[in-house]
Amino acid sequence: MALDFSFTEEQRMLEDQVYRWATTWLEPQMEHMYEVDEMPP
């Protein structure tokens, strides 16, 4: 049984929004980690 990973247009848009949100939310956090020179465990 093969899995079909083709997304609908709606799923692609949602995935893009989630990715953008994750990057905009994570980037400041990572910058802060680099500033204090420690990585989260």
ROGU-226674 format. One record per atom (N, C-alpha, C): x, y, z. Coordinates in pm, whole numbers, padded with zeros to 5 digits, always signed. Layout:
REM residues N
XYZ ...
//
This chain:
REM residues 41
+00085-00120+00000 +00000+00000+00000 +00088+00124+00000 +00080+00200-00105 +00164+00320-00119 +00094+00441-00057 +00175+00523+00007 +00120+00646+00063 +00126+00757-00041 +00018+00830-00053 +00014+00939-00150 +00039+01071-00080 +00152+01133-00112 +00190+01256-00043 +00160+01381-00123 +00074+01371-00224 +00041+01490-00302 -00056+01576-00221 -00020+01703-00204 -00101+01793-00125 -00202+01867-00211 -00314+01900-00153 -00407+01988-00221 -00355+02131-00208 -00411+02221-00287 -00366+02360-00283 -00386+02419-00143 -00496+02382-00079 -00525+02434+00054 -00420+02387+00155 -00382+02260+00146 -00282+02207+00238 -00147+02274+00215 -00114+02301+00088 +00013+02368+00060 +00016+02507+00122 -00095+02580+00109 -00102+02715+00167 -00089+02708+00318 -00156+02613+00380 -00150+02599+00524 -00008+02565+00568 +00055+02472+00496 +00192+02434+00529 +00285+02554+00518 +00264+02637+00415 +00347+02755+00396 +00328+02853+00511 +00203+02871+00555 +00176+02962+00666 +00241+02912+00794 +00231+02782+00819 +00292+02724+00939 +00443+02741+00934 +00502+02717+00817 +00647+02731+00802 +00691+02875+00827 +00617+02970+00770 +00651+03112+00791 +00638+03150+00937 +00530+03103+01001 +00511+03134+01143 +00624+03076+01226 +00661+02952+01195 +00767+02887+01272 +00899+02962+01256 +00931+03004+01135 +01059+03074+01114 +01057+03210+01181 +00947+03283+01170 +00943+03416+01233 +00944+03404+01384 +00889+03295+01439 +00887+03279+01584 +01020+03225+01635 +01082+03136+01558 +01204+03072+01606 +01328+03158+01588 +01333+03239+01483 +01455+03316+01456 +01498+03403+01573 +01409+03484+01633 +01452+03564+01749 +01499+03477+01864 +01436+03362+01884 +01477+03273+01992 +01619+03222+01968 +01647+03181+01844 +01781+03131+01813 +01884+03242+01827 +01849+03363+01782 +01942+03475+01795 +01973+03499+01942 +01874+03491+02027 +01897+03511+02170 +01990+03402+02224 +01970+03279+02180 +02056+03169+02225 +02201+03194+02184 +02220+03244+02062 +02356+03272+02018 +02416+03388+02097 +02333+03486+02133 +02382+03600+02208 +02434+03557+02345 +02361+03471+02413 +02406+03426+02544 +02501+03308+02531 +02529+03268+02406 +02628+03164+02376 +02596+03031+02442 +02471+02990+02432 +02437+02856+02480 +02321+02803+02399 +02324+02674+02372 +02217+02614+02295 +02121+02544+02392 +01992+02543+02359 +01898+02471+02446 +01928+02322+02447 +01904+02256+02556 +01935+02112+02567 +01850+02028+02472 
//
